């Protein structure tokens, strides 16, 4: 039963990454792309958790934790960049 749940989880994660990749490419705004990249990171972290369950090896969890930290930092940096871009655009209008 657990094997079927893990396979279903892998399928749903792959579907989520695919849909987020489509949103990453199509946009239309930079904020949409940032959210899509963050969603892809979360999906890949869950992929690492599922891989750890399937292989019964905790080594995949280390990779998932590192990916989660890098994804968090990337999201914060991109959000800060977007905020500065919006503020500079608002200053140019005044």
GISUL-V919174 format. One record per helix or strand of 2 or more residues. SS is the DSSP state (alpha for helix, beta for strand). FROM is the first residue (numbers start at 1). TO is the last residue. Records with the same first field share a line. If there is no record, write none. Layout:
# GISUL-V919174
SS=FROM-TO ; FROM-TO
This chain:
# GISUL-V919174
alpha=2-26 ; 30-55 ; 59-93
